[in-house]
Amino acid sequence: MNSTSSRPRIYLAGPDVFHTDAAAIYRRLKAQCDLLGMEGVAPTDNEVDANLQDAGLIAQRIYEGNVALIRSADAVIANLQDFRGLEPDSGTVFEVGYAVALGKPVVAYGVRPGSYADRVAAAIPCMRADDGEWREVDGGVMVEGLGQRLNLMIARSTTIVDSAQAALDHLARKWGKARR
């Protein structure tokens, strides 16, 4: 656990920041963390000077603040639902990779059942090639197989569960926390 708190800090990654009800989503996730004896930390907890006008500077401050929040966390839960296509939000994927590189446990949720390759093959024209791999009809690009629910780099570096609550429960068990 981090040195400043006796409660594990959990970074709440995901595209939830883009939703109109983001504040409510984070209140709910933080309340779930609290019930489990953990502290939820949202990307929106990163305070950026409201007087900044330069978009590049605002973006840099958001990046720096979120990276600092991840560093201060003990673990990450990540909403890896499809976002604007067949893949998770790229910013969330970066946060997952960053946390994994720091050696922090990451538990993902929001991932549809089934394999990534099957979802791609159902969404865009694909065919089975002579080598048995799914390939896009246009261009012959291989669709990553191996039966993973997401790209293998994400699927193999995280634990994937069905919901945010299941992700928090998984981490609570790791630290011997029980519902209050």
Backbone as CSV, one residue per row, in Angstrom:
resi,resn,N_x,N_y,N_z,CA_x,CA_y,CA_z,C_x,C_y,C_z
1,MET,0.829,-1.184,0.000,0.000,0.000,0.000,0.871,1.244,0.000
2,ASN,0.299,2.355,-0.478,1.065,3.593,-0.520,1.383,4.056,0.885
3,SER,2.383,4.893,0.998,2.879,5.281,2.311,2.037,6.344,3.001
4,THR,1.114,6.980,2.305,0.363,8.077,2.905,-0.990,7.663,3.458
5,SER,-1.401,6.430,3.246,-2.726,6.012,3.669,-2.709,4.541,4.039
6,SER,-3.563,4.181,4.998,-3.676,2.770,5.348,-4.665,2.062,4.420
7,ARG,-5.377,2.846,3.626,-6.314,2.271,2.671,-5.670,2.228,1.288
8,PRO,-5.791,1.109,0.596,-5.260,1.051,-0.775,-5.948,2.085,-1.663
9,ARG,-5.154,2.752,-2.477,-5.680,3.744,-3.436,-5.862,3.065,-4.784
10,ILE,-7.058,3.209,-5.333,-7.396,2.568,-6.598,-7.673,3.644,-7.641
11,TYR,-6.872,3.676,-8.702,-7.096,4.613,-9.808,-8.208,4.058,-10.679
12,LEU,-9.178,4.890,-10.993,-10.381,4.491,-11.728,-10.261,4.926,-13.193
13,ALA,-9.622,4.097,-14.004,-9.343,4.434,-15.398,-10.534,4.095,-16.284
14,GLY,-10.685,4.845,-17.352,-11.718,4.519,-18.328,-12.226,5.746,-19.049
15,PRO,-13.014,5.517,-20.077,-13.558,6.633,-20.844,-14.725,7.322,-20.140
16,ASP,-14.951,6.969,-18.886,-16.053,7.557,-18.125,-15.935,9.078,-18.058
17,VAL,-14.709,9.607,-18.152,-14.508,11.062,-18.091,-15.238,11.783,-19.219
18,PHE,-15.553,11.084,-20.285,-16.200,11.715,-21.432,-17.730,11.716,-21.336
19,HIS,-18.264,11.011,-20.381,-19.716,10.906,-20.238,-20.288,12.143,-19.549
20,THR,-21.501,12.505,-19.906,-22.139,13.669,-19.291,-22.377,13.452,-17.800
21,ASP,-22.505,12.209,-17.379,-22.718,11.909,-15.961,-21.439,11.393,-15.287
22,ALA,-20.284,11.866,-15.758,-18.993,11.408,-15.216,-18.908,11.607,-13.706
23,ALA,-19.367,12.744,-13.211,-19.279,13.003,-11.770,-20.050,11.949,-10.989
24,ALA,-21.228,11.568,-11.468,-22.035,10.544,-10.792,-21.361,9.175,-10.881
25,ILE,-20.779,8.867,-12.013,-20.081,7.589,-12.184,-18.954,7.490,-11.160
26,TYR,-18.153,8.551,-11.043,-17.031,8.516,-10.106,-17.494,8.527,-8.655
27,ARG,-18.572,9.228,-8.338,-19.108,9.173,-6.968,-19.498,7.743,-6.618
28,ARG,-20.155,7.064,-7.546,-20.587,5.680,-7.308,-19.376,4.748,-7.137
29,LEU,-18.385,4.870,-8.012,-17.196,4.024,-7.908,-16.429,4.302,-6.620
30,LYS,-16.316,5.569,-6.246,-15.616,5.910,-5.006,-16.375,5.379,-3.789
31,ALA,-17.713,5.425,-3.836,-18.514,4.878,-2.728,-18.304,3.367,-2.629
32,GLN,-18.226,2.691,-3.777,-17.970,1.248,-3.769,-16.584,0.969,-3.184
33,CYS,-15.599,1.779,-3.537,-14.253,1.623,-2.967,-14.310,1.797,-1.454
34,ASP,-14.988,2.837,-1.014,-15.067,3.130,0.415,-15.680,1.972,1.190
35,LEU,-16.738,1.367,0.643,-17.375,0.225,1.306,-16.421,-0.955,1.470
36,LEU,-15.426,-1.000,0.601,-14.452,-2.091,0.632,-13.161,-1.707,1.356
37,GLY,-13.150,-0.537,1.987,-11.962,-0.109,2.721,-10.849,0.405,1.840
38,MET,-11.203,0.864,0.642,-10.212,1.383,-0.291,-10.583,2.827,-0.641
39,GLU,-9.642,3.530,-1.226,-9.869,4.910,-1.650,-9.849,4.972,-3.169
40,GLY,-10.959,5.387,-3.756,-11.024,5.558,-5.200,-10.437,6.892,-5.610
41,VAL,-9.644,6.875,-6.680,-9.019,8.084,-7.209,-9.390,8.187,-8.682
42,ALA,-10.116,9.243,-9.038,-10.588,9.419,-10.414,-9.664,10.350,-11.199
43,PRO,-9.601,10.187,-12.512,-8.827,11.117,-13.331,-9.289,12.563,-13.134
44,THR,-10.553,12.739,-12.821,-11.088,14.085,-12.602,-10.618,14.689,-11.281
45,ASP,-9.951,13.907,-10.431,-9.364,14.448,-9.203,-8.117,15.264,-9.505
46,ASN,-7.616,15.119,-10.702,-6.472,15.882,-11.183,-6.948,17.318,-11.416
47,GLU,-6.476,18.227,-10.594,-6.933,19.613,-10.697,-6.056,20.383,-11.677
48,VAL,-6.708,20.913,-12.705,-6.027,21.717,-13.715,-6.504,23.153,-13.533
49,ASP,-5.577,24.085,-13.564,-5.891,25.501,-13.389,-6.989,25.922,-14.374
50,ALA,-8.120,26.328,-13.822,-9.269,26.723,-14.642,-8.982,27.968,-15.483
51,ASN,-7.937,28.709,-15.152,-7.606,29.930,-15.895,-6.738,29.668,-17.113
52,LEU,-6.243,28.443,-17.261,-5.415,28.126,-18.433,-6.253,28.250,-19.698
53,GLN,-5.669,28.846,-20.721,-6.357,29.027,-22.004,-5.743,28.196,-23.127
54,ASP,-4.470,27.876,-23.000,-3.753,27.163,-24.051,-4.104,25.674,-24.016
55,ALA,-4.719,25.166,-25.089,-5.166,23.772,-25.133,-4.006,22.799,-24.950
56,GLY,-2.861,23.108,-25.535,-1.700,22.236,-25.386,-1.230,22.169,-23.941
57,LEU,-1.254,23.294,-23.263,-0.852,23.341,-21.863,-1.867,22.619,-20.980
58,ILE,-3.140,22.777,-21.286,-4.184,22.060,-20.540,-3.983,20.555,-20.706
59,ALA,-3.770,20.119,-21.942,-3.553,18.695,-22.209,-2.334,18.175,-21.447
60,GLN,-1.246,18.958,-21.428,-0.037,18.545,-20.714,-0.305,18.411,-19.220
61,ARG,-1.044,19.351,-18.649,-1.365,19.303,-17.209,-2.251,18.095,-16.885
62,ILE,-3.197,17.787,-17.766,-4.039,16.603,-17.549,-3.176,15.343,-17.571
63,TYR,-2.316,15.237,-18.573,-1.415,14.087,-18.679,-0.556,13.954,-17.424
64,GLU,0.127,15.029,-17.044,1.023,14.990,-15.880,0.259,14.628,-14.607
65,GLY,-0.923,15.209,-14.440,-1.714,14.938,-13.245,-2.189,13.501,-13.186
66,ASN,-2.647,12.970,-14.309,-3.144,11.594,-14.316,-2.013,10.592,-14.111
67,VAL,-0.859,10.861,-14.692,0.293,9.993,-14.476,0.681,10.017,-12.992
68,ALA,0.643,11.195,-12.383,0.968,11.291,-10.953,-0.060,10.525,-10.111
69,LEU,-1.331,10.608,-10.483,-2.357,9.863,-9.748,-2.130,8.360,-9.865
70,ILE,-1.760,7.888,-11.044,-1.488,6.459,-11.226,-0.284,6.051,-10.379
71,ARG,0.761,6.878,-10.383,1.942,6.570,-9.557,1.581,6.498,-8.085
72,SER,0.642,7.335,-7.644,0.270,7.363,-6.223,-0.696,6.237,-5.843
73,ALA,-1.232,5.551,-6.837,-2.211,4.487,-6.580,-1.502,3.167,-6.299
74,ASP,-2.240,2.279,-5.634,-1.737,0.927,-5.380,-2.161,-0.043,-6.468
75,ALA,-3.238,0.290,-7.167,-3.779,-0.579,-8.211,-4.668,0.259,-9.111
76,VAL,-5.082,-0.346,-10.204,-5.942,0.317,-11.181,-7.083,-0.618,-11.534
77,ILE,-8.300,-0.055,-11.603,-9.363,-0.760,-12.313,-9.584,0.033,-13.590
78,ALA,-9.831,-0.656,-14.681,-9.909,-0.004,-15.983,-11.147,-0.456,-16.743
79,ASN,-11.959,0.506,-17.119,-13.123,0.248,-17.954,-12.621,0.136,-19.392
80,LEU,-12.557,-1.091,-19.897,-12.047,-1.332,-21.252,-13.155,-1.675,-22.231
81,GLN,-14.325,-1.076,-22.012,-15.434,-1.260,-22.955,-15.031,-0.728,-24.325
82,ASP,-15.688,-1.238,-25.362,-15.463,-0.697,-26.696,-15.767,0.796,-26.653
83,PHE,-14.915,1.580,-27.286,-15.079,3.023,-27.263,-14.814,3.565,-28.659
84,ARG,-15.831,4.072,-29.277,-15.731,4.624,-30.634,-15.192,3.594,-31.628
85,GLY,-15.619,2.344,-31.469,-15.178,1.290,-32.370,-15.096,-0.041,-31.656
86,LEU,-14.170,-0.885,-32.083,-14.027,-2.232,-31.538,-12.962,-2.334,-30.447
87,GLU,-12.314,-1.241,-30.134,-11.201,-1.252,-29.178,-11.533,-0.370,-27.985
88,PRO,-10.847,-0.580,-26.858,-11.012,0.317,-25.712,-10.438,1.705,-26.021
89,ASP,-10.782,2.665,-25.185,-10.248,4.025,-25.275,-8.724,3.982,-25.213
90,SER,-8.068,4.634,-26.153,-6.603,4.577,-26.218,-5.940,5.216,-25.001
91,GLY,-6.529,6.250,-24.439,-5.972,6.850,-23.232,-6.009,5.883,-22.066
92,THR,-7.101,5.140,-21.954,-7.219,4.142,-20.890,-6.209,3.025,-21.107
93,VAL,-6.015,2.613,-22.340,-5.027,1.578,-22.645,-3.626,2.066,-22.253
94,PHE,-3.317,3.341,-22.513,-2.035,3.894,-22.066,-1.932,3.795,-20.547
95,GLU,-2.995,4.183,-19.834,-2.960,4.143,-18.373,-2.748,2.724,-17.859
96,VAL,-3.369,1.757,-18.509,-3.167,0.356,-18.141,-1.700,-0.024,-18.324
97,GLY,-1.144,0.286,-19.475,0.254,-0.044,-19.741,1.197,0.648,-18.773
98,TYR,0.905,1.895,-18.456,1.741,2.642,-17.517,1.703,1.985,-16.142
99,ALA,0.507,1.636,-15.678,0.366,0.990,-14.371,1.075,-0.363,-14.352
100,VAL,0.915,-1.135,-15.413,1.584,-2.432,-15.494,3.102,-2.239,-15.452
101,ALA,3.603,-1.240,-16.171,5.044,-0.977,-16.175,5.549,-0.602,-14.783
102,LEU,4.687,0.011,-13.986,5.055,0.364,-12.619,4.887,-0.808,-11.646
103,GLY,4.405,-1.940,-12.147,4.219,-3.121,-11.306,2.939,-3.110,-10.493
104,LYS,1.985,-2.285,-10.889,0.722,-2.197,-10.154,-0.283,-3.189,-10.734
105,PRO,-1.069,-3.844,-9.886,-2.095,-4.738,-10.418,-3.177,-3.943,-11.147
106,VAL,-3.634,-4.494,-12.262,-4.701,-3.869,-13.054,-5.798,-4.899,-13.259
107,VAL,-7.021,-4.498,-12.923,-8.185,-5.345,-13.147,-9.089,-4.598,-14.116
108,ALA,-9.401,-5.246,-15.232,-10.202,-4.631,-16.288,-11.625,-5.162,-16.249
109,TYR,-12.546,-4.324,-16.719,-13.953,-4.716,-16.837,-14.540,-4.024,-18.058
110,GLY,-15.756,-4.376,-18.387,-16.425,-3.767,-19.539,-16.091,-4.427,-20.857
111,VAL,-15.319,-5.507,-20.823,-14.900,-6.204,-22.043,-15.990,-7.197,-22.432
112,ARG,-16.438,-7.089,-23.675,-17.469,-8.021,-24.129,-16.947,-9.453,-24.128
113,PRO,-17.848,-10.414,-23.881,-17.423,-11.824,-23.938,-17.016,-12.221,-25.354
114,GLY,-16.337,-13.322,-25.441,-15.909,-13.833,-26.742,-14.541,-13.291,-27.111
115,SER,-14.040,-13.786,-28.217,-12.700,-13.377,-28.629,-12.752,-12.099,-29.448
116,TYR,-11.663,-11.361,-29.352,-11.513,-10.140,-30.136,-11.615,-10.463,-31.630
117,ALA,-10.967,-11.534,-32.067,-10.977,-11.896,-33.488,-12.395,-12.171,-33.971
118,ASP,-13.191,-12.857,-33.163,-14.575,-13.134,-33.578,-15.393,-11.854,-33.682
119,ARG,-15.167,-10.893,-32.758,-15.894,-9.620,-32.822,-15.503,-8.832,-34.064
120,VAL,-14.203,-8.828,-34.391,-13.745,-8.119,-35.583,-14.333,-8.773,-36.829
121,ALA,-14.280,-10.094,-36.890,-14.790,-10.814,-38.059,-16.290,-10.603,-38.247
122,ALA,-17.016,-10.350,-37.159,-18.444,-10.083,-37.252,-18.731,-8.640,-37.679
123,ALA,-17.757,-7.747,-37.472,-17.980,-6.327,-37.730,-17.479,-5.860,-39.098
124,ILE,-16.397,-6.466,-39.576,-15.861,-6.066,-40.874,-15.607,-7.322,-41.699
125,PRO,-15.608,-7.182,-43.014,-15.399,-8.364,-43.855,-14.042,-9.022,-43.604
126,CYS,-14.097,-10.270,-43.144,-12.897,-11.065,-42.901,-13.102,-12.449,-43.484
127,MET,-12.003,-13.135,-43.676,-12.072,-14.513,-44.164,-10.985,-15.319,-43.483
128,ARG,-11.203,-16.608,-43.398,-10.165,-17.498,-42.877,-9.160,-17.748,-43.990
129,ALA,-7.929,-17.492,-43.711,-6.865,-17.716,-44.689,-6.449,-19.178,-44.655
130,ASP,-5.603,-19.573,-45.597,-5.112,-20.946,-45.659,-4.396,-21.366,-44.375
131,ASP,-3.799,-20.382,-43.672,-3.095,-20.700,-42.425,-4.047,-20.760,-41.220
132,GLY,-5.362,-20.596,-41.460,-6.353,-20.669,-40.389,-6.605,-19.360,-39.670
133,GLU,-5.833,-18.343,-39.971,-5.995,-17.031,-39.329,-7.126,-16.246,-39.991
134,TRP,-7.811,-15.449,-39.163,-8.750,-14.478,-39.720,-7.927,-13.373,-40.370
135,ARG,-8.321,-12.984,-41.563,-7.667,-11.872,-42.253,-8.741,-10.962,-42.823
136,GLU,-8.469,-9.650,-42.757,-9.388,-8.690,-43.356,-9.416,-8.919,-44.859
137,VAL,-10.612,-8.903,-45.428,-10.751,-9.101,-46.873,-9.985,-8.011,-47.613
138,ASP,-10.163,-6.748,-47.199,-9.432,-5.640,-47.820,-8.025,-5.582,-47.238
139,GLY,-7.046,-6.013,-47.988,-5.659,-5.887,-47.576,-5.044,-7.131,-46.971
140,GLY,-5.853,-8.090,-46.516,-5.315,-9.331,-45.979,-4.630,-9.211,-44.621
141,VAL,-4.868,-8.112,-43.916,-4.234,-7.919,-42.613,-4.784,-8.942,-41.617
142,MET,-3.879,-9.599,-40.890,-4.291,-10.597,-39.909,-5.025,-9.924,-38.757
143,VAL,-6.080,-10.584,-38.287,-6.787,-10.161,-37.082,-6.241,-11.016,-35.957
144,GLU,-5.702,-10.361,-34.944,-5.072,-11.094,-33.852,-6.009,-12.150,-33.297
145,GLY,-5.535,-13.374,-33.257,-6.321,-14.496,-32.769,-5.928,-14.883,-31.360
146,LEU,-5.633,-16.113,-31.165,-5.209,-16.684,-29.890,-6.319,-16.699,-28.847
147,GLY,-7.554,-16.422,-29.274,-8.705,-16.573,-28.397,-8.829,-15.561,-27.275
148,GLN,-8.059,-14.479,-27.312,-8.098,-13.491,-26.236,-9.292,-12.548,-26.408
149,ARG,-9.776,-12.010,-25.298,-10.913,-11.084,-25.347,-10.510,-9.706,-25.868
150,LEU,-9.235,-9.372,-25.746,-8.656,-8.125,-26.260,-7.295,-8.459,-26.845
151,ASN,-6.623,-7.453,-27.369,-5.250,-7.625,-27.816,-4.471,-8.328,-26.709
152,LEU,-3.648,-9.288,-27.060,-2.971,-10.117,-26.063,-2.144,-9.309,-25.075
153,MET,-1.611,-8.177,-25.469,-0.804,-7.378,-24.550,-1.649,-6.824,-23.401
154,ILE,-2.901,-6.557,-23.656,-3.806,-6.098,-22.598,-4.379,-7.308,-21.860
155,ALA,-4.836,-8.286,-22.612,-5.479,-9.457,-21.995,-4.534,-10.213,-21.067
156,ARG,-3.261,-10.292,-21.415,-2.316,-11.073,-20.607,-1.701,-10.272,-19.460
157,SER,-1.838,-8.946,-19.481,-1.235,-8.135,-18.419,-2.246,-7.693,-17.367
158,THR,-3.503,-8.043,-17.569,-4.555,-7.652,-16.644,-5.365,-8.868,-16.241
159,THR,-6.168,-8.684,-15.209,-7.220,-9.640,-14.886,-8.495,-9.035,-15.440
160,ILE,-9.251,-9.790,-16.206,-10.495,-9.277,-16.787,-11.672,-9.897,-16.046
161,VAL,-12.543,-9.035,-15.540,-13.743,-9.460,-14.827,-14.956,-8.793,-15.477
162,ASP,-16.147,-9.128,-14.991,-17.368,-8.686,-15.668,-17.845,-7.277,-15.348
163,SER,-17.458,-6.708,-14.217,-18.023,-5.414,-13.828,-17.039,-4.637,-12.959
164,ALA,-17.329,-3.353,-12.787,-16.503,-2.530,-11.901,-16.551,-3.087,-10.486
165,GLN,-17.728,-3.512,-10.045,-17.844,-4.067,-8.693,-16.987,-5.325,-8.557
166,ALA,-17.001,-6.184,-9.566,-16.167,-7.392,-9.521,-14.681,-7.025,-9.502
167,ALA,-14.307,-5.968,-10.210,-12.910,-5.521,-10.204,-12.508,-5.048,-8.811
168,LEU,-13.367,-4.262,-8.195,-13.070,-3.768,-6.842,-13.063,-4.909,-5.833
169,ASP,-14.011,-5.837,-5.958,-14.037,-7.002,-5.063,-12.745,-7.809,-5.192
170,HIS,-12.263,-7.976,-6.420,-11.020,-8.710,-6.667,-9.856,-8.043,-5.923
171,LEU,-9.761,-6.731,-6.034,-8.677,-6.021,-5.355,-8.858,-6.041,-3.845
172,ALA,-10.090,-5.938,-3.378,-10.347,-5.971,-1.934,-9.890,-7.302,-1.339
173,ARG,-10.138,-8.401,-2.058,-9.673,-9.698,-1.582,-8.146,-9.731,-1.521
174,LYS,-7.502,-9.068,-2.469,-6.031,-9.030,-2.493,-5.484,-8.427,-1.208
175,TRP,-6.153,-7.406,-0.691,-5.683,-6.732,0.517,-6.454,-7.156,1.762
176,GLY,-7.222,-8.232,1.656,-7.947,-8.738,2.823,-9.010,-7.777,3.312
177,LYS,-9.536,-6.977,2.410,-10.587,-6.032,2.785,-11.930,-6.715,2.642
178,ALA,-12.851,-6.376,3.522,-14.203,-6.929,3.453,-15.195,-5.778,3.389
179,ARG,-16.366,-6.085,2.913,-17.411,-5.049,2.887,-17.721,-4.603,4.296
180,ARG,-17.867,-3.288,4.420,-18.255,-2.742,5.724,-19.740,-2.756,5.871
